[in-house]
Amino acid sequence: MEAKSHSKSKKTIGDEPPSLQKTKEYENKIKIDDSNWYKISTTETLKRLDSSKELGLKEEEISLRHSKYGKNNLTETKKQSKLVRFLKQFNNSVIYILLVAGVLTLSMHHISDTIVIGIVVLVNALIGYIQENKAENEISKIKQMLVIRTTVIRNGERFDIDASELVPGDIVYLEAGDNVPADIRILEANNLKIQESVLTGEADSVQKDEKTLIGKVATSDQTNMAFASTSITNGDMIGIVVATGDYTEIGKINQSINNVKQQKTPLIISINNLGKYISYAIVLTAILLFIFGVLFDIYEIPVLLLSVVTMVVGSIPEGLPAITSVILAIGVQNMAKKNSIVKNLPSVETLGSVNIIGTDKTGTLTKNEMTIKDIITENDRYIVTGDGYSPDGEIKKVEGREDLLNNKSNSKLYIEGDLKKLILIGALANDATLNQENGKWSINGEPTDGCFLTLCKKADLDTSDFVEIDKIPFDSDFKYMAKIVDLDESRYLVVKGAPDSLMDIILNSNSEFNQIYWKKKMTWLAKQGKRVVAVAYKKISKDINEIEHNLLEKDLQLVGLVGIMDPPKEEVIDAILQARNAGVKIKMITGDHPETAAEIARRIQLSDDNNVITGPQLDKLTDDELKFIIQDYDIFARATPENKLRIVKAYQANNLVTAMTGDGVNDAPALKQADIGISMGIKGTDVAKESSDMVLADDNFSTIVDAIKEGRRVYDNIKKTIKFLLPTSIAEGLIVLISIILNNPLPLEPVQLLWINMVSAVTISFAFVFEPAESNIMSKNPRHKNENIIKKQDTVRILYVAILIASLGLGINQHLLSVGVNHNIASTVTLNIIVFCKIFYLFNIRNDSSAISKNFFTNKIAFLVVGILIALQMCITYIPQMHSIFRTTSVEMQNWLYPLYCGFIVFSIVEIEKILSFKLRKIR
């Protein structure tokens, strides 16, 4: 038996399915999960991935790799279903109590009360659900980050396939205009440039080649790799796929987003705490009241239970969730009109409490339009006015600042005079084009090239007579580009590039070259944060038709240097000033050189100090050390995406509400971590938009400041709404509570209390939706993150107003009953007293200062809703069908004097309290 068993066992191992054997061979043969492909030679890469540059993969290999690595797609974050989002609207302590009250009224067969409570709960949920859906629909759904089709070589044939079908080991061919479909080790490159801003945040394209790199190299410096979601801007390449889908760099970032926990907004925290405390107080009071009623045998148990439910229903501000959602929703709509698309309602208010805005530089604070600002020749220095690619501006000598271009009518300007030479050479040693469309100037090509074309336009110089013969495109190894051009009967070599490289070339053949002078000028420009480019040329023989690098090695003349800067957007300076006045600190986070970042910060008046720290310096700090020093710095230069996430966490660790801007895939974790993540609508990637709370439709930094103002207005109006609703809710609870304790009939029915709290409260609270921002709203510091929405002085007013309204309601009710008025009439009058006290109190609460001021008529909607509410009170008082539902009845006209008198009393007492409080604060 043992031998047979052993033999059977051997047979089982030997007879494994061919597919399983192949898979094991495949896994043993190749090593795909290697993150350091840039260190591996092209030959070794092909060997490891068992592929051929000429033939590509075989069909059976493709199938096996598909089974292991799946489709070349990013895993999308699982969305909440519509049902879950709807049910989330019920996750509120106030709603819980209402639901319990609804169950109790149903068990006691008070069906009308149950129906009204159910409608109130449902309306609250629907308002929140509809508004969140509406806001979410403003954002385009996340799109697939990989291209649709790509060219591959498989089984020795070249053809196009769906990019989702790519597997590691595939040989792909890409050219200018293509998006990179996966992470690819470059095997062959021809003048290849790749735009990697979605990963690195930097606008300039990166020169790429196939050369193997040594040592540990950051993603942004891996010049032999092409990464998924980047795009080819120049040249072409053949490469081998080394990672697909979630294994790519973009895939790793996408996965890391899911590990970032979404932050609760300050408003949600504050309102949740308020609702929790109100709920605790109501439930505790209800329990004690029920025990008191049972012990002293005040009512029959069913009557007592209904009375307690009535007290609970009256005390809960049912209208608060609904009106809060409406205020937030209107805030969302207002922001959308100003190019801020907010994805969830509470984020509107969070903007108002922001302490820190972390922002990138390029394209957000600056135009992302490189502009030549300085020109230095051997004998002169010039400044250039105007910003961006628009050719509006002048070139002026520093001494006297006179206009130099006084010969614009000449149609043929030869290369003579260092200034004209420099301008023309810069425009000719160029691969970009300058275009105007719909009044807006833009470039097609590299920003550094584009700024020379703009300079040429400003000088009104004509390059149409020049003929290009041959060129060397810019190469990161040589750091220059060169062209052979013809003008009339002469031929020239024109060169533009890095000053150090060109100076070294010139010095090798010209010992008299004044390198000290030019180095000094180069350093001076660089310290101002400007990118420095050198321009050189030489006259050559007409026989030379092809350009080689050795052609530059003799007789090259340096014409001059230019200082280039990405200018700040005009509106940014004013926006930053507004933010600073509002106590909001702006922090620049950029991959640029510290000097460049500091100069831009100075120009936009980022802060008084503009202290700089670099990414490598941050890397040396522990999280605790970073938390301790983070507030000392305004500029984070040479920063990586990992630095950005740590910076956000460090500010949050200091209990500061932090907003973060971003547009690339690399920004997504920081955007999700931030209290408010802000992505760019025009240049932002879909992953960045999906991870953010707000999208700037115009990519304009000043839009953020407008959003902060709107957020503060929204918060103030929600706070006013709460201060408005709580006194009457407490007053209603007190009326019932005192009536039970005194063993008197209840002045108000549960459905009447729901009418007051939901219908009348929501109607009149709607006035706060349109309450304009106070004039000093952007001169206040942000409120503290943990600040309670209701302060001690607010609590005092809420309590005394509640007691005042309850006293007036009970007093008039008892008075009417004592003179023989019918209970239903007394109850209807009491209901109207509370509603009219609300109306008068509305005008108290609209302004912290006196209600009788120039601001009295600023909110026309307030008068409209008062009119609507009075009409509704007439309906509930005089329409018979309303009588049967709400147990009201018609009253004589003189009975309307009671609500008017009581409202006026409340208004007058609150105004007196305001005056006294103001004088007391002044004395202190």
Beta strands, then each sheet from edge to edge (+ up, - down):
strand 1: 149-154
strand 2: 157-162
strand 3: 171-175
strand 4: 183-195
strand 5: 206-208
strand 6: 225-226
strand 7: 231-243
strand 8: 340-342
strand 9: 356-359
strand 10: 371-377
strand 11: 381-384
strand 12: 395-397
strand 13: 433-437
strand 14: 440-444
strand 15: 467-475
strand 16: 480-487
strand 17: 490-497
strand 18: 531-540
strand 19: 557-565
strand 20: 585-589
strand 21: 612-614
strand 22: 635-637
strand 23: 658-662
strand 24: 676-680
strand 25: 694-696
sheet 1: 2+ 1- 3+ 7- 4+ 5-
sheet 2: 2+ 1- 3+ 7- 4+ 6-
sheet 3: 8+ 25- 24- 23- 9- 20- 22- 21-
sheet 4: 12+ 11- 10+ 19- 18+ 17- 16+ 15-
sheet 5: 13+ 14-
end
